[in-house]
Structure formats: C-alpha cells, structure tokens
Amino acid sequence: MRSVLANVVQGGWCHPHDLHAELRAGRLRGRPAVRVAAAELVAGVRSIAEGRARDTLAATDLPTPLWNPRLHGPDGAFLASPDAYWPEEGVALEIDSVEYHYTRDAWQATLHRRLRLESRGILVVSTTPGILRDRPADVIAALRALLALGAARPAPPAVTARGHAQLELPLPPAYAPKARDTV
C-alpha cells in the first residue's frame, strides 16, 4: 500500500491532501494499511524506504524530523530536499537507492546536492534502503552522533525549511506523527 500511494504522489498525480480526501470519500481510509500509508504521505514521507525510516525513528527517543522539506539558504536559493531534516540541529538524513541514485548523472546530482547541504553547515547521514532495513541500529547511531554534534553548535545553520504543513491525521497512537509546521 505504501508503494502504490507513494507512487501516486511522487509521480505528481495528486497532492497528499487530495489523495487523503479521495480515500476518505471512497471509504478506503478506514482500512489500517491505507490509513497508515496516507498519514505518512501527509507527514511528508514519499517512499517505502522513508516510511521504514519513519517507523524506525518512531521507536527511538530521537526528535521527530521534517520529511522532505525544501531547504533554502539565507539568500532564498534552493539547496536541497533531504529525506528527513532536523532544523534545530541542522542534520539531514539521505536515503539513496541504487535504483534512483547510481546512474552516472544521478550519482553526480546526489553528490552535488550533498555538497550544497554540507557547505551550509548541515550534517548529513547517508544510507541506503538496504542498510536501513538490515542494520537500523547503525543508522540510528549515526543520527544520534550527528544530532548531538548539531545540538552542541552555537547556532543551527542559516537554512529555512519550506514546504507543506506536516499535519497529524486521526491515527492509532503508535502511528501518529507529531504536528510540525514548516515556514
């Protein structure tokens, strides 16, 4: 279900809020798998790997990140849209799959995006869907270390997170994301 609904949004066929309304109108939103997948999309999650990351992070004491925010520098220039971002600490999580990131041009674009983030002082944790699935503790340890480094800095990077409001849908407590708004 995650894959089907994420592909509809990633493909630009509709906005997550519109998909949510359609699912409700079709009386499909009440089904648990549909409900969880729709809530992830409204929270900003856009792939199965990001959904897995969200589940993994929810089982920890780490702060809730923004999912897929559009980051801009002080001059308003677009920097990147990392998979997850902690604005208070200036830490980003990038989940790069072979399927979407390892052609010559895609890999170059991935590295260029990472350079733009790092040049603004954003600390980046990079992983793959396989590492996240098979070794989640390693990803959590890296995030924990960089979040601690980011929190110890005198000020977070001068970056603005823009995008849709990340809202809460009525969900069982285990799946309800924290409500956070982006600027």
Secondary structure per residue as TSV (DSSP state, phi and psi in degrees):
chain	resnum	aa	ss	phi	psi
A	1	M	-	360.0	-40.9
A	2	R	H	-54.9	-46.7
A	3	S	H	-64.0	-46.6
A	4	V	H	-61.5	-50.9
A	5	L	H	-68.9	-38.5
A	6	A	H	-64.1	-39.0
A	7	N	H	-64.3	-34.7
A	8	V	H	-63.4	-43.4
A	9	V	H	-75.0	-47.2
A	10	Q	H	-61.2	-33.8
A	11	G	T	-75.0	-4.7
A	12	G	T	79.7	15.8
A	13	W	S	-73.9	-28.3
A	14	C	-	-165.4	163.3
A	15	H	-	-82.5	148.6
A	16	P	H	-54.3	-37.3
A	17	H	H	-66.4	-37.5
A	18	D	H	-67.7	-41.0
A	19	L	H	-61.7	-42.4
A	20	H	H	-58.8	-44.6
A	21	A	H	-63.9	-40.9
A	22	E	H	-64.2	-43.0
A	23	L	H	-64.0	-38.3
A	24	R	H	-67.6	-43.8
A	25	A	H	-63.6	-35.0
A	26	G	T	-84.5	5.0
A	27	R	T	57.1	33.4
A	28	L	-	-99.5	-19.8
A	29	R	T	-63.9	-21.4
A	30	G	T	-72.1	-17.6
A	31	R	S	-72.2	131.9
A	32	P	H	-53.9	-46.8
A	33	A	H	-65.2	-38.5
A	34	V	H	-67.9	-42.7
A	35	R	H	-60.8	-45.4
A	36	V	H	-66.6	-46.7
A	37	A	H	-63.0	-40.8
A	38	A	H	-65.9	-39.6
A	39	A	H	-64.4	-38.4
A	40	E	H	-62.3	-42.6
A	41	L	H	-64.0	-41.8
A	42	V	H	-66.2	-32.0
A	43	A	H	-74.1	-12.8
A	44	G	T	112.7	-5.6
A	45	V	-	-70.5	136.0
A	46	R	-	-127.1	8.4
A	47	S	S	-156.4	166.6
A	48	I	H	-61.4	-43.1
A	49	A	H	-62.7	-39.8
A	50	E	H	-67.5	-36.5
A	51	G	H	-62.7	-41.0
A	52	R	H	-65.1	-40.4
A	53	A	H	-63.1	-42.0
A	54	R	H	-61.9	-43.4
A	55	D	H	-62.1	-43.8
A	56	T	H	-62.3	-45.9
A	57	L	H	-67.0	-35.0
A	58	A	H	-63.2	-24.8
A	59	A	T	-85.6	5.0
A	60	T	S	-115.9	179.5
A	61	D	S	-96.0	10.0
A	62	L	S	-68.8	150.4
A	63	P	-	-65.1	155.5
A	64	T	-	-76.5	127.2
A	65	P	-	-86.8	171.1
A	66	L	E	-84.7	140.6
A	67	W	E	-103.2	123.8
A	68	N	S	53.9	43.7
A	69	P	-	-73.9	155.4
A	70	R	E	-91.8	115.6
A	71	L	E	-95.8	135.0
A	72	H	E	-128.9	143.6
A	73	G	-	-75.8	175.4
A	74	P	T	-59.0	-26.9
A	75	D	T	-84.9	1.1
A	76	G	-	89.3	-4.1
A	77	A	-	-69.4	135.6
A	78	F	E	-67.1	132.5
A	79	L	E	-101.9	-56.6
A	80	A	E	-176.0	171.7
A	81	S	-	-128.8	85.0
A	82	P	-	-67.7	160.0
A	83	D	S	-61.6	-42.1
A	84	A	E	-140.8	149.6
A	85	Y	E	-147.9	133.9
A	86	W	E	-107.7	99.0
A	87	P	T	-65.4	-34.4
A	88	E	T	-64.5	-33.4
A	89	E	T	-102.8	-15.3
A	90	G	T	68.8	43.8
A	91	V	E	-119.4	136.5
A	92	A	E	-120.7	147.7
A	93	L	E	-113.1	127.0
A	94	E	E	-118.7	124.7
A	95	I	E	-110.6	106.6
A	96	D	-	-110.7	115.2
A	97	S	-	-92.1	154.4
A	98	V	H	-60.2	-41.0
A	99	E	H	-56.9	-39.6
A	100	Y	H	-109.8	-11.4
A	101	H	H	-124.1	-4.1
A	102	Y	-	-114.7	21.8
A	103	T	S	-78.6	165.8
A	104	R	H	-57.0	-49.6
A	105	D	H	-68.2	-41.0
A	106	A	H	-66.3	-39.8
A	107	W	H	-64.8	-40.7
A	108	Q	H	-60.8	-44.6
A	109	A	H	-64.3	-38.6
A	110	T	H	-62.6	-46.1
A	111	L	H	-67.3	-37.8
A	112	H	H	-64.7	-42.1
A	113	R	H	-61.0	-43.4
A	114	R	H	-64.2	-39.7
A	115	L	H	-61.4	-41.3
A	116	R	H	-61.9	-42.0
A	117	L	H	-65.2	-50.5
A	118	E	H	-65.2	-33.2
A	119	S	H	-68.2	-18.0
A	120	R	T	-96.2	5.1
A	121	G	T	89.9	9.2
A	122	I	-	-81.0	129.4
A	123	L	E	-86.2	128.7
A	124	V	E	-115.6	126.1
A	125	V	E	-99.8	121.5
A	126	S	E	-108.3	138.3
A	127	T	E	-150.2	176.5
A	128	T	-	-118.2	163.1
A	129	P	H	-58.3	-36.0
A	130	G	H	-66.2	-43.3
A	131	I	H	-64.4	-42.9
A	132	L	H	-60.4	-39.9
A	133	R	H	-72.6	-46.5
A	134	D	H	-88.8	-26.1
A	135	R	-	-137.6	56.2
A	136	P	H	-59.4	-30.7
A	137	A	H	-62.6	-33.1
A	138	D	H	-66.9	-41.3
A	139	V	H	-66.4	-44.2
A	140	I	H	-62.4	-41.8
A	141	A	H	-61.9	-42.9
A	142	A	H	-64.7	-43.1
A	143	L	H	-62.6	-44.6
A	144	R	H	-58.2	-44.5
A	145	A	H	-65.3	-45.6
A	146	L	H	-72.6	-33.3
A	147	L	H	-64.8	-37.6
A	148	A	H	-66.2	-43.0
A	149	L	H	-61.7	-44.4
A	150	G	H	-64.0	-39.2
A	151	A	H	-69.4	-26.3
A	152	A	H	-81.4	-11.4
A	153	R	S	-72.4	154.4
A	154	P	S	-63.3	-33.1
A	155	A	S	-153.1	146.9
A	156	P	-	-68.9	162.7
A	157	P	-	-58.5	148.8
A	158	A	S	-78.9	76.3
A	159	V	-	-131.3	140.4
A	160	T	E	-109.3	129.7
A	161	A	E	-93.2	119.0
A	162	R	E	-117.9	155.4
A	163	G	S	152.3	-167.2
A	164	H	S	-72.3	156.7
A	165	A	-	-67.0	135.9
A	166	Q	B	-95.3	106.8
A	167	L	-	-103.0	162.3
A	168	E	-	-96.9	136.7
A	169	L	-	-104.6	158.6
A	170	P	S	-67.4	107.1
A	171	L	-	-133.4	163.5
A	172	P	-	-59.8	148.3
A	173	P	T	-52.4	-33.2
A	174	A	T	-65.1	-23.0
A	175	Y	T	-111.4	-6.8
A	176	A	-	-73.4	118.9
A	177	P	-	-75.4	160.1
A	178	K	-	-73.6	141.5
A	179	A	-	-75.5	124.9
A	180	R	B	-140.0	138.6
A	181	D	-	-107.6	144.5
A	182	T	-	-99.7	159.3
A	183	V	-	-80.3	360.0
